[in-house]
């Protein structure tokens, strides 16, 4: 077991239709480069729909991985020409446990989250090409519909973010979840009703938040909305 401490979380939003060298899916090539850069691990999340720079993307994948800043920087250097037209974000991640199946479990020691500016600067990705943006997540059910238009609530919120000029957005579905009522919804129990959790993520400037949150407040009757600051690479804006 390794107690890795402060690390970096990178998320890359890739249109499934984009190709590398005309034939090979770009997202698979980015995964291959991550392996060559010795990235500790990577997950590809498939979305229901997405948009980047006001352009709707029917099939959008999200590549998520966490590693040391120096490895992330090496990876970004390798991929710089490939990422120029993609949306990708960077966040700080505190890794508590990183374990492979062959390692023995042991007592977990308490680790402290980094809390000084000088220590933070030692553990950052090259931040010169980033700008601070806001990430909003909205958690609803895929059976929720808008009362006036009767369209799916996640689609209504997604379209509103796109209309408001957010720089990116994505919708993806969970296979299990529960909310304040405590009722568990899982894939095997809702095959007929389709009542699964859905997450809408949108990324934009802080000055666009108030109107969008008012829209969410008017339309979301049962759900959760969260907000956080992230860094977005300028090349993708």
Residue pairs with C-beta under 8 A, 6 or more apart in sequence:
1 97
1 98
1 99
1 103
1 104
1 105
1 106
1 108
2 97
2 98
2 99
3 95
3 96
3 97
3 98
3 108
3 109
3 111
4 68
4 95
4 98
5 94
5 95
5 111
5 114
6 92
6 93
6 94
6 95
6 113
6 114
6 119
6 120
6 123
7 66
7 67
7 68
7 69
7 92
7 93
7 94
7 95
7 123
8 66
8 67
8 68
8 69
8 72
8 90
8 91
8 92
8 93
8 123
8 124
8 125
9 64
9 65
9 66
9 90
9 91
9 92
9 93
10 63
10 64
10 65
10 66
10 72
10 75
10 76
10 88
10 89
10 90
10 125
11 62
11 63
11 64
11 88
11 89
11 91
12 30
12 62
12 63
12 83
12 86
12 87
12 88
13 50
13 52
13 60
13 61
13 62
13 86
13 87
13 88
13 168
13 170
14 26
14 27
14 30
14 60
14 61
14 62
14 63
14 86
15 26
15 52
15 57
15 59
15 60
16 25
16 27
16 59
16 60
16 61
17 59
18 25
18 26
18 27
19 25
19 26
20 26
20 28
20 29
20 82
26 82
27 44
27 61
27 63
29 82
30 63
30 79
30 82
31 42
31 44
31 63
33 75
33 78
33 79
34 42
34 63
34 65
34 75
35 42
36 78
37 71
37 74
37 75
37 78
38 71
39 65
39 67
39 71
39 72
39 75
40 65
40 66
40 67
40 71
40 98
41 65
41 66
42 63
42 64
42 65
43 63
43 64
43 65
44 61
44 62
44 63
44 64
45 61
45 62
45 64
45 172
46 59
46 61
46 172
47 59
47 60
47 61
47 62
47 170
47 171
47 172
48 154
48 171
48 172
48 173
48 198
49 56
49 57
49 58
49 60
49 155
49 158
49 170
49 171
50 56
50 57
50 60
50 168
50 169
50 170
50 171
51 57
51 158
51 161
51 162
51 168
51 169
51 170
52 60
52 86
52 87
52 167
52 168
52 236
53 87
53 167
53 168
53 237
54 162
54 165
56 162
60 170
62 170
62 172
66 93
66 95
67 75
68 123
69 123
69 124
69 125
72 90
72 125
73 125
73 126
76 83
76 125
76 126
83 233
83 235
83 236
84 235
84 236
85 235
85 236
86 236
87 167
87 168
87 203
87 232
87 236
88 232
88 233
88 236
89 133
89 135
89 203
89 230
89 231
89 232
89 233
90 125
90 127
90 130
90 230
90 231
90 232
90 233
91 230
91 231
92 114
94 111
94 113
94 114
96 108
96 111
97 108
99 105
114 120
114 123
127 231
129 233
129 234
129 235
130 231
130 232
130 233
130 234
131 231
131 232
131 234
131 237
132 229
132 230
132 231
132 232
133 167
133 203
133 204
133 205
133 206
133 229
133 230
133 231
133 232
134 203
134 204
134 205
134 206
134 209
134 227
134 228
134 229
134 230
135 201
135 202
135 203
135 227
135 228
135 229
135 230
136 201
136 202
136 203
136 204
136 209
136 212
136 213
136 225
136 226
136 227
137 199
137 200
137 201
137 224
137 225
137 226
137 227
138 154
138 157
138 199
138 200
138 201
138 202
138 216
138 220
138 223
138 224
138 225
139 177
139 179
139 197
139 198
139 199
139 223
139 224
139 225
139 226
140 153
140 154
140 157
140 197
140 198
140 200
140 220
140 222
140 223
141 185
141 195
141 196
141 197
141 198
141 222
141 223
142 152
142 154
142 173
142 194
142 195
142 196
142 197
142 198
143 193
143 194
143 195
144 152
144 153
144 154
144 221
144 222
144 223
145 151
145 152
145 153
146 152
146 153
146 156
146 219
149 156
153 219
153 220
153 223
154 171
154 198
154 200
155 171
156 219
157 200
157 215
157 216
157 219
157 220
158 169
158 171
158 200
158 202
160 212
160 215
161 169
161 200
161 202
161 204
161 212
162 169
164 204
164 208
164 211
164 212
165 204
165 208
166 202
166 203
166 204
166 208
166 212
167 203
167 204
167 205
167 232
167 236
167 237
168 202
168 203
168 204
169 200
169 201
169 202
169 203
170 200
170 201
171 198
171 199
171 200
171 201
172 198
172 199
172 201
173 196
173 197
173 198
173 199
174 196
174 197
174 198
174 199
175 186
175 187
175 196
176 184
176 185
176 186
176 187
176 197
177 184
177 185
177 186
177 196
177 197
178 184
178 185
179 222
179 223
179 224
185 195
185 196
185 197
187 196
190 196
202 212
203 230
203 232
204 212
209 227
213 225
213 227
216 225
